[in-house]
Structures are given as structure tokens and as C-alpha cells.
Amino acid sequence: MARSTVFIAVLLASVIHVANAGADELVPYEVTGDGITTPLTGAPGDAARGRALVLARTTTCILCHSGPFPETRFQGDLAPDLTGAGNRWTATQLRLRLVDASRFNPNTIMPSYYRNEDLVRVGRNYAGKPILSAAEIEDIVAYLATLRD
């Protein structure tokens, strides 16, 4: 079971890297407590674009998570349901979870979407690159923050 979980995580990271090979370079950010308070772009993201990113099967959330997306079939079941994410976490906490989920759980299979150092099992062509751009992170944060029960 553990081996298959690692395989799935590696496969997901590879697919995500291929789909987002043009993601921008990292901008500096500061972790305060359990989050990143300042948006990576300096401004809030666009929730509509964030929803599209969450549901993009080749890139992000829907691969592992399920949620309030009745029009989307075959949602993931490897990770928590995103229903009510905006009630469970603040935008600050959501931002850090997307940037580097390993800060909360070093054994997580969730990729660090905005980190490019100290990663394992990253294809040579994708080493040193973030999976998502700062704008994409902010768009997803803006959308997830709207998910309230």
C-alpha cells in the first residue's frame, strides 16, 4: 500500500509538472505561524479562475480531492473533501498548504505546488521549477476560501 501511494504521488507530480512547465519563478514569501499572510502576487486571486484550476484534471486538486462539484465525475478520494474548505482554513492557511503542504505533514503525498528546493522524485527536466505560478496559487486560494458549508 505504501509503495502504491508513493507511486501515485510521483505520478501526480510528474503530470502536474508537465502541464505547468511554464509556471513563473518563485517570489519571496514569509511564513507566519500556520500560514502565509501576504498574497504571493500582492493581491487576491480570481475565484473563477481558481475554480477552473481546481477542476483541471491534469493539474491540481480534483486528482486527489472531491468536493462540491456535481458536474465533475470521478473526483479523487486520496485526500480530504474540499467541501467547507473556507470554513476549515483561512486564506492564509490555504496559501501555505498549497505552497508547501509538507510543513503540516512531512509524509504528505500532496505536492508542494510552489517550492523548488529539497524535493524528491522530481524529473530532471522539472527540477528547480514550481508546479504552479504565484497567480495560480492565489486564484486557487480565492476559490477554496469561498467553499463554505
Secondary structure, 3 states (H helix, E strand, C coil): CHHHHHHHHHHHHHHHHHHCCCCCCCCCCCCECCECCCCCCCCCCCHHHHHHHHHCCCCCHHHCCCCCCCCCCCCCCCCCCCCCHHHHCCHHHHHHHHHCHHHCCCCCCCCCCCCCCCCCCCCHHHCCCCCCCHHHHHHHHHHHHHCCC
